Structures are given as C-alpha cells and as structure tokens.
Amino acid sequence: MVFSSVEFLFYFLPAAIGLYFLVPTAGRNAVLLLASFVFYLWGSGALVLILIVSIGLNFLLGAVVAHARTAGDRRLRAIAIAGAVIGNLMILGYFKYANFIVDQVNNVGHSAGLGAIAWDGVILPIGISFYTFQAMSYVFDVARGAARPAKSLVDFALYVSMFPQLVAGPIVRYASVAEELVERRTRFDDFAEGAQRFALGLVKKVVIADAVAPIADAAFASSSGDLTFAAAWLGLLAYTIQIYFDFSGYSDMAIGLGRILGFRFPENFDRPYSSHSITEFWRRWHMSLSSWFRDYLYIPLGGNRHSAARTYANLWIVFLVTGLWHGANWTFIAWGAWHGLLLIIERVTGWREQRFTALPAVIGARAVTLLLVMAGWVLFRSPDLSAALGYYGALVSPDLTPLPFEVARAAGNRAMAILTVASLVFVLPRAFRMPDVLLLDGPGGKAGRIAVLAVGYPYALTLVIAGSFTAFIYFQF
C-alpha cells in the first residue's frame, strides 16, 4: 500500500486513525500494531512473516544482551551481538542479494562454459533494509547501554513495524521513542502540525516528484545512440528533482503521521542540495541512514582515530556498504564508491573544512557539489554500468540535436513548469525549510499553510483520485 494511493488516503488512514483515538489509551499500541501489520500484509502478503521473524529475533537478542550487561558477562554479550549481526544480515542477504549473487555466479559460469545454477528468484520484501537496520540498532544500543530493553513485546513490535515509517524510514533509534511507546499524548497542536507536514509530503510527492518522473524515465530509457546532450541533462535534472522530492516527501509524510499519533521521528533531510561539500551533503541527505552507518560501522571500524590511510579505508568501506545497502546492483556499489572517493578527496585537500561566506564562493561551492551529486545520480538511476557509461557520454557530448520523441513528449508544459519551479530548491537560502515556514505565526506562515493545505493538498488528492501517482523510489530498498 502506497501513502499516495486512494486505498491509503481514503480508507486505511481514516480507519486506522479513527480507531486509534476511539480506543482507551492502554489499547492504542495494540491498535497501531494491528494497523501496521494490515498495512504490510496489504502490500506484501506472506512476506510479513519475515518482519515477524525479525521482530522476534531482535527482541530476544535484546533481552540477552541486557541480561549479559547487567551480569557483567562480556562473553555472552559478544555472542548476542554477533548473533544479531549474523542473523539480521543473513535474512537481509538472502532476500536482497541472493538473486544478484546467483546472477554473478551464472555469468562467470557461462563465460567458463559451465552450467548455470537453477534459480527461481527471491521476492524482495518491501522495507526490509529499513526495518532490519532499525531492529539491529536496538540490540546494539541495549548492548552499549544507550537504551533500556523493551519490557513489552507489543511495544517492541510496534517500534519495528510502525506503518508511518516502516517501508522507507526515517530509521528511528529505540531510545528516541522508548518513552512515547509507553506513554504519549497527542495535543491538538501536534495533530494540526502533523497533518500539515503530511500534506506537505503528499504535495512534494504527487505534485512535484511524479510530475517530473516521466522526463527522467524517458531519458534514462533512451539508448545511448538516441540520447542527445540536451535530453541527457534534462533527464538528469528531472531525476535530481524527483528523487529529492519523492524521498523527502515520504519522510515528511512519515514524520507528520508520527506526530499525529504522538511520536516525534527524527528529521531525514535538511536542504541537502544547498551543501558546500559532499561531506556536508551526507550530513543533510538521508540523515538517519548516515548516522546509522557512522555509529554502527564507521566508528567501530576505528573512525578517524588511527592513521590517515586507515581513516580513508574506513570511509571507503562505509560508502561501499552504503551503496550495497541501496540495492543489489553494480551501479549502487559504484555509486557508493564514487561518494567514498569524493569524501576522501575532500579530506586530503581540506575542502570539507572550508567555510564559504563571500557570495561568489558560496555559489561556486554549491554548484560544484551539486554537479558531483548529480554525476552520482547517473549511476544510481541507470539499470547497469554500461547504460551509465552511455549516459555519461551523452552528458559530455554537446550537440544541437533535438530531444528524442519520448523525452519531448514527457517534457510537456506542466512537467516543465513544475521542474522549473522545483529547481528553485537549488538556490533558496540554506536556512529555508518549508516545514518551519508552515509553523510561523506571521504572513509567511499563513501564506505557506494556504499554499499547502488550501491549494496543494486538494490538487494532490485530485491527482491521486485520477490515478496519477507512482510508488516511492525508496520502496525498492
């Protein structure tokens, strides 16, 4: 079930929220847990069993590491942590990477004249990367004393499976919602702010991301022989806008729903396209994932506490894994390697420490960073490395050839108008954040609320009813 669907907006969500507030406070976790399982069952069917296994495994291991920590049993603690790592990665590895591994083995076997492995393929459970990392972080935090173990299996199951952020995050740390899982209260202001944030997310997704998506799809679907210079840059610009408004839109909807239900989820985006460096970009893009890898991989590997070479190696490893986390494809691995390389270059040159204040320097730093990010998006969006290389070739081959037919058809007046307006995100002041604007008491806040609630949200609902919406990009991860 997709947030931007008729089924969710007009049936599931009103029923879930209505029932949630009708039952006594003591029963709300059970209602929300039931709603979350219904939500997941709707889209994944029997694959909900994988979610249940993940919940049971990590709840049990959390109890074990808590006992080991209290008893001072370091050996048992280490065994439980290792069990969490191995168990979770085995589940994630099988469902997410088995098809990829078999394909690579079969490719090698074919080249060597050997037979292929018979393989029917594994269906990827939606959101498995997100809920697996979230559940693992619970065990790690309990083990190091950063969180107390959950006393109730219902509360822990709700933490892992809560439908607002189950499928595509933000990745929530248990300690940040532990008290709210036990006791929370939704005031009218919370409900109103949550509803505004949800509406903003829906507008970003349906009105902006889905409008420019056909341009990106047409450009990246073009063969390297048909793709022109103008089409390549137009398609890349469209995808740069699409992925930001699609993913940040989902995060806004998740954060808004959480606020309605009495939870405060962490922010996941902070104007990433205003960054002055790739280092800063990763402090502003998908922040819950960046902090996860920092705390549970980069720092345990040694972080920057050793030699410069060791630090660079740690960065490289983290971003290779980051790329692999996003998908079982060489393009994602290359995308992670690209960002890892850029971060290393920034450390070697000292670029990440630069503080730009003069307007020309600010414009230059933002432009260079954006171009480097966009270069990475080519890898992220392309179906394979060969297609990515062909796309890069079109980007650096100026010509006066008109747009291919499919790209020109996708780039209609409405799509181009929305792409032009949405591109303002590249030049807006770094401090500008639409969610904050909506909460202002003055004319700016009122205008923002009118724009989103009275104009944008009804228009988005009209598009949803008309069937003009697509699945979120990060649902595949």
C-alpha angles and dihedrals in degrees: 000000000000124000089227095055133103091239093056101039100042104029118016100037098047090045094048096046093042093052091043093059094039097060123075116271092254091061100046096092090054091049092048091047091051090048090050093053091047089050092052094042090053092063104026109028114190091007086082084084089072089055090050091050090051091051093049095045096050095041089054094045090047089057090048095051090045090054091045092050093050092047093045091237103152094176094056090044091053092047092051092048090049089049090053092050095045096040096047095042091049090055093044093042095052098046098037106032109023093089091049094048093048090049091052092048091048091049091053091044091051091051090050093048094249129135123268126249111253105240133166095194132245123256112233112232108228115251094010093134091053101045092041092055091044093051092046092051088058092059092045093049093048089049093054095040096250091121137025117238117262112257095201127055088208091056092048093046089052091050092055099038105034103146099222092068104012099105105039109005152197088227101236124207113227094230091059093060102025094105093043090053089059100037132003140151130205114215123196090254090054091050092047094047091045092051091050091050091049091050091050090052093050091051092049091050104039103028099038114017096040092045095057096035095087090058091054092043093052094047095048091044091056117102117245089250093055098039112101129202093253093045092050094052093042091050092048092049089050092050092047088056094040098053093047097048092039097052098034088046090056090047091051090051092048093047091047094050090047090053091051089053094047100262129119110212120193121262114259102192134038109180094295094180089063091064122129094207141014088253089058091043090062090050088057105033121076088342096183091058093043092053090046092057091043094053101036104032115013097046095042088051088057101269110211095326095106136043123328090249091053091049091051091048091051091051091048092050093047094052095043086055090044089056092047090049089060095056150332097258135102088237091065091047089051090048090054091046090051093055092043090053092049092051091051091049090051091053093047094048096037091237093134090061094054117115113202121203106150111089097235091051092047092051091047095048093048092046094049092047092048092050091050091049091048090050087057092049089063089065092042094053102036118096093226142356093264091057090047092053090050090051092050088051091056091048092058098039108084115203140150095237113135122244117283112258096254093049092046091050092051092048095071125156096270095046093048093047091052092044090052094049094043090052087070085083086079094061106031116115113276092241094056113109120166095212089058092046090057090060097052118114096213133075092286093058093045092050091048093051092048091049093051104032103031100034114013100041097050089046090050091050089051090054091048092051089049089055094247099141139093137203117278114266094233093054087087091061 
